[in-house]
Amino acid sequence: MKVKDVMTHAAFCCFPGMNAGAAVELMWEHNCGMLPVVGENGKLAGVITDRDICIAMGTRNRLAGDLTVGEIATKQAFTCRPEEEIHEALGTMASKQVRRLPVINDEGMPLGVLSIDDIVRHGDWNKSAGCCELSSEEIVRALKRIYGQQMPVVHVRAATAR
């Protein structure tokens, strides 16, 4: 099974200069939690998640309309290709602990998104016909790696003597 058989084919994208409020509106309208960020050339420049926006709003003391996607977005995005085997993409998700991968073409332009939800929906697909390319066990193993405990980095300030 290929990524193209499972992925969400519509890639709703945003731009680095777009404000975070507009990105939230796109996520709301299209019921998604991640948007590929594209540069002026149309190529993938990063990703922004609903979590990224939430953390930025809670830590920067600025309104969503005053923050740009470019200030918040993750610049290093893990991706996959439409012709890639689904097992390989699931392995990338597990090893990088991400739930969504932008699907890009050879020029680096987004074609869609592969989410763990897409994979779960297609797990054990055609099992009754004897064709089971994604077993429930494989998906659960990947989910355990994706959701494995990640401890936040805690910065401790040295106590000042009084």
Rosetta silent file (secondary structure, phi, psi, omega in degrees, C-alpha in Angstrom):
SEQUENCE: MKVKDVMTHAAFCCFPGMNAGAAVELMWEHNCGMLPVVGENGKLAGVITDRDICIAMGTRNRLAGDLTVGEIATKQAFTCRPEEEIHEALGTMASKQVRRLPVINDEGMPLGVLSIDDIVRHGDWNKSAGCCELSSEEIVRALKRIYGQQMPVVHVRAATAR
SCORE:     score description
SCORE:     0.000 S_00000001
   1 L     0.000  137.109 -178.360    0.000    0.000    0.000 S_00000001
   2 E  -100.951  157.946  177.298    1.315    3.434   -0.942 S_00000001
   3 H   -54.898  -41.175 -177.640    0.995    6.735    0.907 S_00000001
   4 H   -60.768  -22.287  179.280   -1.162    8.062   -1.961 S_00000001
   5 H   -79.619  -15.218 -171.583   -3.739    5.350   -1.196 S_00000001
   6 L  -120.113  -30.460 -171.938   -4.201    6.526    2.389 S_00000001
   7 L   -63.661  161.252  168.986   -3.320   10.243    2.556 S_00000001
   8 E   -84.929  119.810 -170.633   -5.655   13.220    2.646 S_00000001
   9 L   -78.281  -21.015  179.182   -5.190   14.653   -0.826 S_00000001
  10 L   -85.769  124.278  176.884   -6.116   18.249   -0.126 S_00000001
  11 L  -107.713  100.708  175.321   -3.196   20.232    1.262 S_00000001
  12 L   -84.314  117.264 -172.374   -4.511   23.391    2.873 S_00000001
  13 L  -113.668  162.856  173.421   -1.411   25.503    3.286 S_00000001
  14 E  -130.639  175.687 -174.289   -0.444   28.749    4.931 S_00000001
  15 L  -122.415  152.139 -177.676    2.373   31.241    4.420 S_00000001
  16 L   -55.839  -33.417 -178.606    5.064   32.551    6.774 S_00000001
  17 L   -81.971   -8.386  179.687    3.629   36.091    6.688 S_00000001
  18 L   -68.957  143.884  178.070    0.097   34.971    7.565 S_00000001
  19 E   -79.495  157.352 -175.796   -0.979   35.788   11.106 S_00000001
  20 H   -62.055  -32.433  178.101   -1.628   32.956   13.552 S_00000001
  21 H   -62.143  -40.151  177.737   -5.315   33.871   13.811 S_00000001
  22 H   -67.455  -36.366  177.362   -5.773   33.255   10.082 S_00000001
  23 H   -65.372  -41.544  177.270   -3.958   29.912   10.415 S_00000001
  24 H   -60.598  -42.424  179.597   -6.300   28.918   13.261 S_00000001
  25 H   -61.154  -41.848  176.813   -9.261   29.838   11.075 S_00000001
  26 H   -61.793  -43.172  178.640   -7.940   27.583    8.274 S_00000001
  27 H   -62.071  -41.434  179.394   -7.498   24.726   10.741 S_00000001
  28 H   -63.613  -49.062 -177.228  -11.034   25.259   12.028 S_00000001
  29 H   -62.397  -35.053 -174.118  -12.587   25.428    8.545 S_00000001
  30 H  -107.634   10.216  175.605  -10.784   22.312    7.313 S_00000001
  31 L    49.831   54.772  178.759  -10.872   20.309   10.565 S_00000001
  32 L  -136.331  158.766 -177.719   -7.133   19.787   10.750 S_00000001
  33 L  -111.996    4.346  179.201   -4.469   20.271   13.390 S_00000001
  34 E  -147.837  139.065  175.654   -1.481   20.908   11.121 S_00000001
  35 E  -124.713  133.205  169.603   -0.862   23.081    8.120 S_00000001
  36 E   -66.615  143.101  176.507    2.078   22.892    5.751 S_00000001
  37 E  -106.141  125.514 -179.140    3.817   26.258    5.474 S_00000001
  38 E  -114.883  143.988  176.659    4.869   27.165    1.941 S_00000001
  39 L   -82.044 -177.142 -179.565    7.291   29.826    0.800 S_00000001
  40 L   -60.223  -26.954 -179.906    6.842   32.195   -2.119 S_00000001
  41 L   -82.357   -0.886  179.778    8.113   29.462   -4.443 S_00000001
  42 L    83.040    0.722 -179.336    5.297   27.128   -3.346 S_00000001
  43 L   -89.899  153.304  179.973    7.729   24.705   -1.720 S_00000001
  44 E   -60.819  127.317  179.668    7.376   23.376    1.800 S_00000001
  45 E  -115.258   -7.191 -179.039    9.085   25.711    4.275 S_00000001
  46 E   157.792 -167.931  176.778    7.850   24.072    7.514 S_00000001
  47 E  -140.388  154.433  173.867    4.717   23.119    9.391 S_00000001
  48 E  -131.573  135.740 -179.823    2.549   24.716   12.039 S_00000001
  49 E  -113.820  163.839  175.336    0.323   22.802   14.428 S_00000001
  50 H   -60.266  -34.095  178.012   -2.538   23.806   16.663 S_00000001
  51 H   -66.666  -42.093  177.580   -0.225   22.984   19.577 S_00000001
  52 H   -56.569  -44.544 -178.499    2.484   25.318   18.236 S_00000001
  53 H   -67.117  -42.907 -179.918   -0.044   28.152   18.133 S_00000001
  54 H   -60.307  -46.864 -179.439   -1.405   27.361   21.590 S_00000001
  55 H   -65.620  -40.894  178.326    2.065   27.363   23.147 S_00000001
  56 H   -62.209  -42.429  179.575    3.022   30.577   21.331 S_00000001
  57 H   -64.519  -36.126 -177.268   -0.142   32.282   22.543 S_00000001
  58 H   -81.238  -17.102 -174.556    0.490   31.161   26.103 S_00000001
  59 H  -115.102  -12.460 -173.996    4.150   32.114   26.244 S_00000001
  60 H  -107.942   -4.572  177.417    4.594   35.249   24.152 S_00000001
  61 L    52.584   43.887  177.665    1.928   37.524   25.626 S_00000001
  62 L  -136.321  153.324  177.968    0.778   38.594   22.147 S_00000001
  63 L   -74.559  154.211  179.618   -2.499   38.296   20.280 S_00000001
  64 H   -57.785  -34.951  178.898   -2.870   35.746   17.476 S_00000001
  65 H   -70.737  -13.777 -179.554   -3.238   38.586   14.984 S_00000001
  66 H  -100.481   -5.220  178.205    0.141   39.940   16.075 S_00000001
  67 L  -106.254  136.900  176.996    2.060   36.664   15.640 S_00000001
  68 E   -97.391  155.565  176.453    3.052   35.402   12.210 S_00000001
  69 H   -56.948  -40.253 -179.386    3.129   31.797   11.132 S_00000001
  70 H   -61.248  -28.742  178.029    6.820   32.261   10.328 S_00000001
  71 H   -74.863  -25.953 -171.513    7.552   33.145   13.967 S_00000001
  72 H  -104.620  -34.914 -170.224    5.848   30.012   15.251 S_00000001
  73 L   -59.804  149.287  171.761    6.246   27.317   12.580 S_00000001
  74 E   -80.712  122.581 -176.104    8.648   24.427   12.858 S_00000001
  75 L   -76.574  -35.115  179.561   11.139   24.887   10.049 S_00000001
  76 L   -89.563  107.859 -179.513   12.333   21.262    9.938 S_00000001
  77 L  -108.880  135.318  173.429    9.443   19.188    8.667 S_00000001
  78 L   -86.713  134.686 -172.498    9.542   15.422    8.288 S_00000001
  79 L  -130.937  173.564  171.349    7.883   14.451    5.019 S_00000001
  80 E  -143.898  171.933 -179.330    6.953   11.554    2.805 S_00000001
  81 L  -114.349  153.163 -177.717    6.238   11.018   -0.891 S_00000001
  82 L   -61.267  -30.808 -178.137    3.014    9.706   -2.461 S_00000001
  83 L   -87.225   -2.695 -179.853    4.766    6.627   -3.932 S_00000001
  84 L   -68.619  144.720  175.872    6.401    5.716   -0.606 S_00000001
  85 E   -66.299  140.646 -176.854    5.274    2.491    1.045 S_00000001
  86 H   -61.566  -32.227  178.603    2.899    3.174    3.943 S_00000001
  87 H   -63.102  -39.363  179.218    5.071    1.086    6.278 S_00000001
  88 H   -65.972  -44.411  178.459    8.016    3.403    5.636 S_00000001
  89 H   -64.021  -41.184  177.310    5.933    6.522    6.343 S_00000001
  90 H   -62.982  -37.491  176.325    4.554    4.939    9.524 S_00000001
  91 H   -63.655  -39.574  176.532    8.137    4.193   10.545 S_00000001
  92 H   -63.117  -45.716  178.247    9.068    7.847   10.033 S_00000001
  93 H   -57.043  -45.902 -177.675    6.135    8.939   12.187 S_00000001
  94 H   -65.871  -47.100 -175.716    7.170    6.528   14.929 S_00000001
  95 H   -70.867  -31.399 -179.282   10.872    7.365   14.912 S_00000001
  96 H   -94.968   -4.317 -179.631   10.333   11.134   14.745 S_00000001
  97 L    54.441   52.583  175.420    7.335   11.019   17.131 S_00000001
  98 L  -125.194  150.324 -178.246    5.025   12.985   14.839 S_00000001
  99 L  -100.066   -7.247 -177.438    1.381   12.318   14.006 S_00000001
 100 E  -142.955  141.145  176.167    1.294   14.025   10.633 S_00000001
 101 E  -127.525  126.568  170.221    3.572   14.145    7.604 S_00000001
 102 E   -65.228  139.136  176.400    3.235   16.561    4.709 S_00000001
 103 E   -99.824  121.042 -176.206    3.233   14.610    1.452 S_00000001
 104 E  -119.378  157.675  175.338    5.421   16.391   -1.088 S_00000001
 105 L   -89.348 -175.749 -177.368    6.274   15.933   -4.742 S_00000001
 106 L   -64.851  -20.946  178.568    9.795   15.794   -6.201 S_00000001
 107 L   -89.605   -2.636  179.687    9.929   19.600   -6.325 S_00000001
 108 L    86.634   15.715  179.703    9.105   19.880   -2.602 S_00000001
 109 L   -94.527  135.522 -178.480    5.564   21.164   -3.086 S_00000001
 110 E   -65.623  134.538  176.670    2.834   19.869   -0.736 S_00000001
 111 E  -110.656  -19.984 -176.964    0.294   17.496   -2.269 S_00000001
 112 E   171.599 -164.636 -179.131   -1.514   16.521    0.907 S_00000001
 113 E  -137.204  138.413  171.113   -1.026   15.245    4.424 S_00000001
 114 E  -106.331  120.651  179.458   -0.658   11.761    5.845 S_00000001
 115 E  -114.061  160.234  176.455   -1.951   11.608    9.409 S_00000001
 116 H   -62.089  -29.519  175.871   -1.966    8.814   11.933 S_00000001
 117 H   -62.472  -41.761  177.545   -5.773    9.063   11.704 S_00000001
 118 H   -59.143  -43.039 -177.903   -5.570    8.195    7.983 S_00000001
 119 H   -67.097  -44.619  179.314   -3.450    5.169    8.825 S_00000001
 120 H   -60.331  -41.772  179.905   -5.744    3.975   11.631 S_00000001
 121 H   -62.267  -29.245 -177.316   -8.761    4.254    9.299 S_00000001
 122 H  -100.158    1.925  179.056   -7.006    2.025    6.736 S_00000001
 123 L   -64.829  142.911 -179.075   -5.572   -0.495    9.199 S_00000001
 124 L    55.103   26.118  179.419   -6.564   -4.101    8.592 S_00000001
 125 L   -64.432  133.518 -178.816   -8.158   -2.856    5.363 S_00000001
 126 L    62.043   26.308 -179.505   -9.492   -5.751    3.271 S_00000001
 127 H   -59.573  -37.954 -178.989   -8.612   -8.166    6.075 S_00000001
 128 H   -65.614  -24.473  179.140  -11.630  -10.292    5.215 S_00000001
 129 H   -89.754    4.374  179.293  -10.295  -10.668    1.673 S_00000001
 130 L    85.552    5.326 -179.857   -6.958  -11.901    3.001 S_00000001
 131 L  -111.709  105.949 -177.735   -5.182   -8.647    2.195 S_00000001
 132 L  -131.707   88.537 -176.103   -3.950   -6.933    5.306 S_00000001
 133 L   -79.067  -30.079  178.585   -1.097   -4.569    4.542 S_00000001
 134 L  -121.039  104.418 -178.581   -1.287   -2.604    7.793 S_00000001
 135 L   -80.219  154.612  176.216   -1.935   -4.780   10.789 S_00000001
 136 H   -58.495  -37.890 -179.446   -3.447   -3.448   13.975 S_00000001
 137 H   -62.900  -42.539  179.451   -0.343   -4.659   15.810 S_00000001
 138 H   -64.439  -41.104  179.580    1.970   -2.610   13.568 S_00000001
 139 H   -66.153  -43.368  179.960   -0.161    0.490   14.055 S_00000001
 140 H   -64.338  -41.237  177.408   -0.294    0.060   17.825 S_00000001
 141 H   -59.327  -43.551  178.957    3.499   -0.383   17.999 S_00000001
 142 H   -65.251  -42.757  178.619    3.931    2.858   16.042 S_00000001
 143 H   -60.161  -40.087  178.557    1.398    4.681   18.235 S_00000001
 144 H   -62.423  -37.064  177.739    3.281    3.597   21.352 S_00000001
 145 H   -72.745  -41.360 -179.983    6.473    5.098   19.927 S_00000001
 146 H   -61.651  -45.801 -175.836    4.733    8.278   18.776 S_00000001
 147 L   -93.740   13.035  178.382    3.061    8.823   22.124 S_00000001
 148 L   -56.653  154.001 -174.972    6.032    7.612   24.161 S_00000001
 149 L   -60.858  125.537  176.340    6.792    9.671   27.210 S_00000001
 150 L  -119.995  115.394 -179.072    8.516   12.900   26.320 S_00000001
 151 L   -85.199  132.427  177.749    9.758   14.850   29.246 S_00000001
 152 L   -68.741  151.544  176.972    9.737   18.624   28.838 S_00000001
 153 L   -77.009  126.375 -179.458   13.036   20.431   29.187 S_00000001
 154 L  -111.804  124.924  177.563   13.132   22.191   32.533 S_00000001
 155 L   -98.749  124.883 -179.580   15.501   25.085   33.007 S_00000001
 156 L  -105.863  127.166  177.856   16.578   25.643   36.585 S_00000001
 157 L   -91.039  139.966  177.988   17.840   29.043   37.572 S_00000001
 158 L   -67.960  138.792  178.190   20.560   29.256   40.154 S_00000001
 159 L   -69.687  137.772  178.716   19.394   30.764   43.425 S_00000001
 160 L   -91.377  138.840 -179.674   20.847   34.166   44.080 S_00000001
 161 L   -75.258  140.703  179.971   22.442   34.740   47.455 S_00000001
 162 L  -112.825    0.000    0.000   20.819   37.405   49.604 S_00000001
